[in-house]
């Protein structure tokens, strides 16, 4: 999250009443408002989900960018295409039978039998709607939508505010690369990052978020290693790395915690492996799947750094499985 540390300062500079608006700032606002008005008119006239239209027709929704449903984030054409591909229906869907996971270590079996109702179609991708708070200096409210299809990729489109100004952007791991892109008004760059280190970090995030798509965890290409009666390690290959995701499972099968050594830059240090943790505060059921619905996640779990290391608190509002 170091990339965000100076974001609030930049935002205040853009919003300061003592600075006279420049043509660039005026143009940015006009483009932002025009984009909102354009998307609103499209939604009213078509009454259809934009990403759903892309998936059915196999083409971008408009020449340059596409807006994710229920957000004002406008995705570049290539990222919108990634979204549509990740949200495509799973091939060869079969109903879940507890016998499918009978050979797994006890905590994994207990979790999957809790997470997937018998007879539920095993769909390996999902679109999630969420809200919560993200730490950008201080805690900031956000709304987001995400498409997630482990181990292929994810796109997380988010809107938050800095110094009262809207910031729209996305994180992604698609086509074997990671990227962060966040802009004030969707126009003025605040964070723009990519490269091998970020790609490795994004792949680790993708591996840890398999718990939101339990059918992907039940697939034959996921290996398991038993630890004890509560902890089990899922070994997932994402982006050329094997990620060891430890799940802590309660007696009922409810997921309590997820941890993974994840490549990241925390504070001012260089990129290296840090223990990433997601603590599950609540769960909910969507379409036959019971998944974590309220989590707190970040760095430094069970250390003196957790108070500062936790950087996101999110609540899942709705999930559609594909």
C-alpha positions as CSV (number, residue, x, y, z in Angstrom):
1,X,0.0,0.0,0.0
2,X,3.0,2.3,-0.1
3,X,1.9,3.6,-3.5
4,X,-1.0,5.3,-1.7
5,X,0.9,7.1,1.0
6,X,1.2,10.4,-0.8
7,X,-2.3,10.1,-2.5
8,X,-4.1,12.2,0.1
9,X,-1.6,15.0,-0.2
10,X,-2.0,15.0,-4.0
11,X,-5.8,15.0,-3.6
12,X,-5.7,18.0,-1.2
13,X,-3.6,19.9,-3.7
14,X,-6.1,19.3,-6.4
15,X,-9.0,20.3,-4.1
16,X,-7.4,23.3,-2.3
17,X,-9.7,26.4,-2.5
18,X,-6.6,28.6,-2.7
19,X,-5.6,27.1,-6.0
20,X,-7.2,28.5,-9.1
21,X,-8.7,25.8,-11.3
22,X,-6.5,25.2,-14.4
23,X,-7.9,24.2,-17.8
24,X,-6.5,20.7,-17.1
25,X,-8.6,20.4,-13.9
26,X,-11.7,21.8,-15.6
27,X,-11.3,19.4,-18.4
28,X,-10.8,16.5,-16.0
29,X,-14.1,17.3,-14.2
30,X,-15.9,17.8,-17.5
31,X,-14.7,14.4,-18.8
32,X,-15.7,12.7,-15.5
33,X,-19.2,14.2,-15.6
34,X,-19.6,13.4,-19.2
35,X,-18.6,9.8,-18.5
36,X,-21.2,9.5,-15.7
37,X,-23.9,11.0,-17.9
38,X,-23.0,8.8,-20.8
39,X,-23.1,5.6,-18.7
40,X,-26.4,6.7,-17.0
41,X,-28.0,7.2,-20.4
42,X,-26.8,3.9,-21.7
43,X,-28.1,2.1,-18.6
44,X,-31.6,3.7,-18.9
45,X,-31.8,3.1,-22.7
46,X,-30.6,-0.5,-22.7
47,X,-31.6,-1.8,-19.2
48,X,-28.9,-4.4,-19.6
49,X,-25.8,-5.4,-17.7
50,X,-22.9,-4.0,-19.7
51,X,-20.5,-6.8,-18.9
52,X,-23.2,-9.4,-19.6
53,X,-23.6,-7.8,-23.1
54,X,-19.9,-8.2,-23.7
55,X,-20.0,-11.8,-22.7
56,X,-23.0,-12.6,-24.9
57,X,-21.8,-10.7,-28.0
58,X,-18.0,-11.2,-27.5
59,X,-17.2,-7.5,-28.2
60,X,-16.2,-4.5,-26.1
61,X,-19.2,-2.4,-25.1
62,X,-17.8,0.8,-26.6
63,X,-14.7,1.8,-28.5
64,X,-12.4,2.8,-25.7
65,X,-13.6,1.9,-22.2
66,X,-16.3,0.0,-20.5
67,X,-18.0,0.7,-17.1
68,X,-18.3,-2.1,-14.6
69,X,-21.9,-2.7,-13.5
70,X,-23.1,-0.5,-10.5
71,X,-19.8,1.4,-10.4
72,X,-18.4,4.5,-12.2
73,X,-15.1,2.8,-12.9
74,X,-14.4,2.8,-16.6
75,X,-12.1,0.0,-17.6
76,X,-9.8,0.1,-20.6
77,X,-10.9,-2.1,-23.5
78,X,-8.4,-4.9,-22.7
79,X,-9.4,-5.0,-19.0
80,X,-13.1,-5.0,-19.9
81,X,-12.4,-8.0,-22.2
82,X,-10.5,-9.7,-19.3
83,X,-13.6,-9.2,-17.2
84,X,-15.9,-10.7,-19.8
85,X,-13.7,-13.7,-20.2
86,X,-13.3,-14.3,-16.5
87,X,-17.1,-14.1,-16.0
88,X,-17.8,-16.6,-18.8
89,X,-19.8,-19.7,-17.7
90,X,-17.8,-22.6,-16.3
91,X,-17.5,-25.5,-18.8
92,X,-18.8,-28.9,-17.9
93,X,-20.6,-28.0,-14.7
94,X,-21.4,-30.9,-12.4
95,X,-23.3,-31.0,-9.1
96,X,-21.4,-31.2,-5.9
97,X,-21.3,-34.5,-4.1
98,X,-19.5,-34.8,-0.7
99,X,-17.9,-38.0,-2.0
100,X,-15.8,-35.8,-4.3
101,X,-13.8,-34.4,-1.3
102,X,-13.9,-37.5,0.9
103,X,-10.1,-38.1,0.2
104,X,-9.0,-34.7,1.4
105,X,-7.5,-33.9,4.8
106,X,-10.1,-33.5,7.5
107,X,-10.1,-29.7,7.8
108,X,-10.3,-29.3,4.0
109,X,-13.2,-31.8,3.8
110,X,-15.0,-30.2,6.7
111,X,-14.7,-26.7,5.1
112,X,-15.8,-27.8,1.6
113,X,-18.8,-29.7,2.9
114,X,-19.8,-26.6,4.8
115,X,-19.1,-24.3,2.0
116,X,-20.9,-26.2,-0.8
117,X,-24.4,-27.5,-0.4
118,X,-24.9,-31.0,-1.9
119,X,-26.2,-30.8,-5.5
120,X,-24.9,-27.2,-6.0
121,X,-23.5,-26.8,-9.6
122,X,-19.7,-26.4,-9.4
123,X,-19.0,-23.1,-10.9
124,X,-15.5,-21.8,-10.9
125,X,-15.9,-18.1,-11.4
126,X,-17.8,-15.4,-9.5
127,X,-18.8,-11.7,-9.7
128,X,-18.9,-10.1,-6.2
129,X,-20.3,-6.8,-5.1
130,X,-18.9,-5.4,-1.9
131,X,-18.4,-2.4,0.3
132,X,-16.1,-1.5,3.2
133,X,-13.2,0.6,4.3
134,X,-9.6,0.7,2.9
135,X,-6.7,2.3,4.7
136,X,-5.3,5.2,2.5
137,X,-3.5,7.0,5.3
138,X,-6.8,6.9,7.2
139,X,-9.7,4.6,6.7
140,X,-11.8,5.4,3.6
141,X,-15.1,4.0,2.6
142,X,-15.2,2.2,-0.7
143,X,-17.6,0.3,-3.0
144,X,-16.3,-2.3,-5.4
145,X,-17.2,-5.0,-7.8
146,X,-14.9,-7.9,-8.6
147,X,-14.7,-10.8,-11.1
148,X,-12.7,-13.7,-9.7
149,X,-11.8,-17.0,-11.4
150,X,-8.9,-18.8,-9.7
151,X,-6.3,-19.6,-10.9
152,X,-6.9,-17.6,-14.2
153,X,-7.3,-14.1,-12.7
154,X,-9.3,-11.3,-11.2
155,X,-10.3,-7.7,-11.8
156,X,-11.3,-5.6,-8.8
157,X,-12.9,-2.3,-9.8
158,X,-13.3,0.2,-6.9
159,X,-14.5,3.7,-6.0
160,X,-13.3,5.6,-2.9
161,X,-12.6,9.2,-2.0
162,X,-9.5,11.2,-1.1
163,X,-10.0,14.6,0.5
164,X,-13.6,14.5,-0.6
165,X,-12.8,13.8,-4.2
166,X,-13.9,10.6,-6.0
167,X,-11.1,8.1,-6.9
168,X,-11.9,5.3,-9.4
169,X,-9.6,2.5,-10.4
170,X,-8.9,-1.2,-10.5
171,X,-6.4,-3.9,-9.5
172,X,-6.1,-6.9,-11.7
173,X,-4.2,-10.1,-12.4
174,X,-4.9,-11.2,-15.9
175,X,-3.0,-12.4,-18.9
176,X,-0.1,-13.3,-16.5
177,X,0.5,-9.8,-15.3
178,X,-0.6,-7.6,-12.4
179,X,-1.6,-3.9,-12.4
180,X,-2.9,-1.2,-10.1
181,X,-4.5,1.9,-11.7
182,X,-6.4,4.5,-9.7
183,X,-7.3,8.1,-10.7
184,X,-9.1,11.1,-9.2
185,X,-12.3,11.6,-11.1
186,X,-11.2,8.6,-13.1
187,X,-8.8,10.9,-14.9
188,X,-6.0,12.4,-12.7
189,X,-3.5,9.6,-12.0
190,X,-2.8,8.8,-8.3
191,X,-1.5,5.2,-8.5
192,X,-0.2,3.5,-11.6
193,X,1.9,0.4,-11.0
194,X,2.9,-2.8,-12.8
195,X,6.0,-5.0,-13.2
196,X,7.3,-8.4,-12.0
197,X,7.1,-7.6,-8.3
198,X,3.5,-6.4,-8.5
199,X,2.6,-9.4,-10.7
200,X,3.9,-11.8,-8.1
201,X,2.0,-10.0,-5.3
202,X,-1.2,-10.0,-7.3
203,X,-0.9,-13.8,-8.0
204,X,-0.6,-14.3,-4.3
205,X,-3.8,-12.3,-3.7
206,X,-5.6,-14.4,-6.4
207,X,-4.5,-17.6,-4.6
208,X,-5.7,-16.4,-1.2
209,X,-9.1,-15.4,-2.6
210,X,-10.0,-18.9,-3.8
211,X,-12.1,-19.1,-0.6
212,X,-14.7,-16.9,-2.3
213,X,-15.0,-19.6,-5.1
214,X,-15.2,-22.9,-3.2
215,X,-15.7,-24.9,-6.4
216,X,-12.3,-23.9,-7.6
217,X,-10.8,-25.2,-4.3
218,X,-12.5,-28.5,-4.8
219,X,-10.9,-28.9,-8.2
220,X,-8.4,-31.7,-8.9
221,X,-5.6,-29.3,-9.7
222,X,-5.4,-28.0,-6.1
223,X,-3.1,-30.1,-3.8
224,X,-3.6,-30.2,0.0
225,X,-1.3,-30.8,2.9
226,X,-2.6,-31.5,6.4
227,X,-1.3,-29.5,9.4
228,X,-3.5,-30.4,12.3
229,X,-7.2,-30.8,13.1
230,X,-7.9,-27.1,12.4
231,X,-5.3,-26.0,9.8
232,X,-4.8,-27.3,6.3
233,X,-2.6,-25.9,3.4
234,X,-3.9,-25.6,-0.1
235,X,-1.1,-25.5,-2.7
236,X,-2.1,-23.5,-5.7
237,X,-0.2,-22.7,-8.8
238,X,-0.8,-19.1,-10.0
239,X,1.5,-17.2,-12.3
240,X,4.3,-19.7,-12.2
241,X,4.5,-19.7,-8.4
242,X,3.1,-22.2,-6.0
243,X,1.3,-20.4,-3.2
244,X,0.8,-22.1,0.1
245,X,-2.6,-20.9,1.5
246,X,-3.3,-22.0,5.0
247,X,-7.0,-22.3,6.0
248,X,-8.0,-22.3,9.6
249,X,-11.4,-24.2,9.9
250,X,-13.7,-24.3,12.9
251,X,-15.5,-27.4,14.2
252,X,-18.6,-26.6,12.1
253,X,-16.6,-26.2,8.9
254,X,-16.8,-22.4,9.0
255,X,-13.6,-20.7,7.8
256,X,-12.0,-18.6,10.5
257,X,-8.8,-17.4,8.9
258,X,-6.7,-17.4,5.7
259,X,-2.9,-16.8,5.6
260,X,-0.4,-16.9,2.8
261,X,3.2,-15.8,2.4
262,X,2.8,-13.1,-0.2
263,X,5.3,-11.1,-2.1
264,X,4.8,-7.4,-1.2
265,X,6.4,-4.2,-0.3
266,X,5.3,-3.2,3.2
267,X,6.3,0.2,4.5
268,X,9.5,1.5,3.0
269,X,11.3,-1.8,2.6
270,X,11.9,-3.7,-0.6
271,X,9.7,-6.4,-2.0
272,X,9.9,-9.6,-0.1
273,X,7.6,-12.3,1.4
274,X,5.3,-11.1,4.2
275,X,2.6,-13.1,5.9
276,X,-0.8,-11.9,4.6
277,X,-3.8,-12.7,6.7
278,X,-7.5,-12.4,6.3
279,X,-9.6,-12.9,9.4
280,X,-13.2,-14.0,8.8
281,X,-15.7,-12.1,10.9
282,X,-18.9,-13.5,9.3
283,X,-20.2,-15.7,6.5
284,X,-23.2,-15.7,4.2
285,X,-24.7,-18.1,1.6
286,X,-25.2,-17.2,-2.0
287,X,-26.5,-19.7,-4.6
288,X,-25.6,-22.8,-2.5
289,X,-22.1,-21.5,-1.5
290,X,-21.3,-20.3,2.0
291,X,-18.3,-18.0,1.9
292,X,-16.7,-15.3,4.0
293,X,-18.9,-12.3,3.9
294,X,-17.1,-9.9,6.3
295,X,-13.3,-9.9,6.6
296,X,-10.4,-7.9,7.9
297,X,-7.1,-8.3,6.0
298,X,-3.6,-7.1,6.0
299,X,-0.1,-7.6,7.3
300,X,1.4,-8.4,10.7
301,X,-1.4,-10.6,12.1
302,X,-0.9,-11.6,15.8
303,X,2.0,-9.1,16.0
304,X,2.3,-5.6,17.3
305,X,2.0,-4.5,13.7
306,X,-1.6,-5.7,13.0
307,X,-3.2,-2.4,14.2
308,X,-1.3,-0.6,11.4
309,X,-0.8,-3.5,9.0
310,X,-4.5,-4.3,8.5
311,X,-5.5,-2.3,5.4
312,X,-9.0,-3.5,4.3
313,X,-12.3,-4.3,6.0
314,X,-14.8,-5.5,3.5
315,X,-18.4,-6.8,3.4
316,X,-19.6,-9.0,0.5
317,X,-23.2,-7.9,-0.5
318,X,-24.0,-10.2,-3.4
319,X,-22.3,-12.9,-5.4
320,X,-23.2,-14.4,-8.8
321,X,-21.4,-17.6,-9.7
322,X,-20.8,-18.5,-13.3
